[in-house]
Structure formats: C-alpha cells, structure tokens
Amino acid sequence: MVLFLNLTIFISIILIIIKLILAANVYEKIISFYFIFTNAIILMIINSISKFEYVIDLALLLFLAELIGVLFLLLNRKKL
C-alpha cells in the first residue's frame, strides 16, 4: 500500500514538473512550485512514519521552506 502511494505521489510530482516547465504565466509557476513541495512533504512524511517523534518537526521545517520559496517567487515576479 505504501509503495503504491509513493509511486502515485512521485508520478504526480513528475506531472507537476512538466506543468511547471510548460507554464507561461508566473502564477501558474508559483502554484506548480507550491504543489511540488507539498507533494514532497507528503512523500517524506509517509516515508518517515516509523518515527513519530520527528514527523512534526520535519513537516514544520519543510512547510517553512515551501513558504520561503513561494514568497521568493512572488516577490521576484519580474525575473521569471
């Protein structure tokens, strides 16, 4: 079950990366970037589920990294 879920999320990340490359609008790029990191957070949480002590720390750290990346893309719209 976990293998199927990991494979599904990985395929989803690949499709979103293709959407990110083909995006013409800046906001589509930002949404794609957000979805890639959200799927990466979900994938890492699923794989580290055996140690419940570190799941919250990992999720918060990855969410903050995702937020910084999205804010960077929002503030640098002219460069994209």
C-alpha atoms as a printed R data frame, in Angstrom:
   type eleno elety resid chain resno      x      y       z
1  ATOM     1    CA   MET     A     1  0.000  0.000   0.000
2  ATOM     2    CA   VAL     A     2  2.792  2.413   0.902
3  ATOM     3    CA   LEU     A     3  4.656  1.555  -2.294
4  ATOM     4    CA   PHE     A     4  1.559  2.330  -4.374
5  ATOM     5    CA   LEU     A     5  1.077  5.614  -2.541
6  ATOM     6    CA   ASN     A     6  4.736  6.594  -3.017
7  ATOM     7    CA   LEU     A     7  4.550  5.754  -6.721
8  ATOM     8    CA   THR     A     8  1.368  7.801  -7.143
9  ATOM     9    CA   ILE     A     9  2.882 10.844  -5.442
10 ATOM    10    CA   PHE     A    10  6.091 10.500  -7.453
11 ATOM    11    CA   ILE     A    11  4.127 10.385 -10.731
12 ATOM    12    CA   SER     A    12  2.169 13.417  -9.569
13 ATOM    13    CA   ILE     A    13  5.404 15.313  -8.892
14 ATOM    14    CA   ILE     A    14  6.694 14.462 -12.377
15 ATOM    15    CA   LEU     A    15  3.468 15.707 -13.987
16 ATOM    16    CA   ILE     A    16  3.597 18.938 -11.978
17 ATOM    17    CA   ILE     A    17  7.235 19.492 -13.007
18 ATOM    18    CA   ILE     A    18  6.175 19.156 -16.645
19 ATOM    19    CA   LYS     A    19  3.382 21.665 -15.987
20 ATOM    20    CA   LEU     A    20  5.941 24.000 -14.353
21 ATOM    21    CA   ILE     A    21  8.222 23.837 -17.389
22 ATOM    22    CA   LEU     A    22  5.383 24.489 -19.846
23 ATOM    23    CA   ALA     A    23  3.719 27.249 -17.793
24 ATOM    24    CA   ALA     A    24  3.520 30.635 -19.484
25 ATOM    25    CA   ASN     A    25  2.045 32.554 -16.578
26 ATOM    26    CA   VAL     A    26  4.007 33.491 -13.445
27 ATOM    27    CA   TYR     A    27  1.151 32.464 -11.179
28 ATOM    28    CA   GLU     A    28  1.000 29.005 -12.763
29 ATOM    29    CA   LYS     A    29  4.691 28.619 -11.985
30 ATOM    30    CA   ILE     A    30  4.133 29.636  -8.368
31 ATOM    31    CA   ILE     A    31  1.211 27.217  -7.957
32 ATOM    32    CA   SER     A    32  3.229 24.416  -9.551
33 ATOM    33    CA   PHE     A    33  6.175 25.143  -7.253
34 ATOM    34    CA   TYR     A    34  3.819 25.055  -4.261
35 ATOM    35    CA   PHE     A    35  2.294 21.734  -5.340
36 ATOM    36    CA   ILE     A    36  5.718 20.158  -5.900
37 ATOM    37    CA   PHE     A    37  6.841 20.992  -2.385
38 ATOM    38    CA   THR     A    38  3.507 19.949  -0.891
39 ATOM    39    CA   ASN     A    39  3.803 16.547  -2.547
40 ATOM    40    CA   ALA     A    40  7.419 16.287  -1.392
41 ATOM    41    CA   ILE     A    41  6.330 16.994   2.199
42 ATOM    42    CA   ILE     A    42  3.630 14.325   1.967
43 ATOM    43    CA   LEU     A    43  6.114 11.852   0.484
44 ATOM    44    CA   MET     A    44  8.660 12.476   3.259
45 ATOM    45    CA   ILE     A    45  6.035 12.180   5.985
46 ATOM    46    CA   ILE     A    46  4.804  8.872   4.574
47 ATOM    47    CA   ASN     A    47  8.355  7.504   4.433
48 ATOM    48    CA   SER     A    48  9.263  8.649   7.963
49 ATOM    49    CA   ILE     A    49  6.089  7.433   9.627
50 ATOM    50    CA   SER     A    50  8.003  4.851  11.709
51 ATOM    51    CA   LYS     A    51  9.467  7.590  13.923
52 ATOM    52    CA   PHE     A    52  6.562  9.667  15.187
53 ATOM    53    CA   GLU     A    53  8.890 11.875  17.228
54 ATOM    54    CA   TYR     A    54 10.322 13.620  14.188
55 ATOM    55    CA   VAL     A    55  7.281 13.826  11.886
56 ATOM    56    CA   ILE     A    56  6.031 17.154  13.264
57 ATOM    57    CA   ASP     A    57  9.493 18.722  13.142
58 ATOM    58    CA   LEU     A    58 10.028 17.531   9.583
59 ATOM    59    CA   ALA     A    59  6.620 18.777   8.453
60 ATOM    60    CA   LEU     A    60  7.133 22.210  10.001
61 ATOM    61    CA   LEU     A    61 10.620 22.573   8.561
62 ATOM    62    CA   LEU     A    62  9.512 21.599   5.066
63 ATOM    63    CA   PHE     A    63  6.428 23.816   5.261
64 ATOM    64    CA   LEU     A    64  8.591 26.800   6.214
65 ATOM    65    CA   ALA     A    65 10.979 26.047   3.336
66 ATOM    66    CA   GLU     A    66  7.997 25.861   0.999
67 ATOM    67    CA   LEU     A    67  6.660 29.167   2.280
68 ATOM    68    CA   ILE     A    68 10.025 30.855   1.773
69 ATOM    69    CA   GLY     A    69 10.206 29.516  -1.784
70 ATOM    70    CA   VAL     A    70  6.710 30.729  -2.663
71 ATOM    71    CA   LEU     A    71  7.358 34.152  -1.159
72 ATOM    72    CA   PHE     A    72 10.607 34.376  -3.125
73 ATOM    73    CA   LEU     A    73  8.734 33.611  -6.339
74 ATOM    74    CA   LEU     A    74  6.007 36.115  -5.515
75 ATOM    75    CA   LEU     A    75  8.427 38.924  -4.761
76 ATOM    76    CA   ASN     A    76 10.606 38.297  -7.834
77 ATOM    77    CA   ARG     A    77  7.892 38.175 -10.486
78 ATOM    78    CA   LYS     A    78  9.843 40.317 -12.953
79 ATOM    79    CA   LYS     A    79 12.731 37.872 -13.156
80 ATOM    80    CA   LEU     A    80 10.566 34.904 -14.160
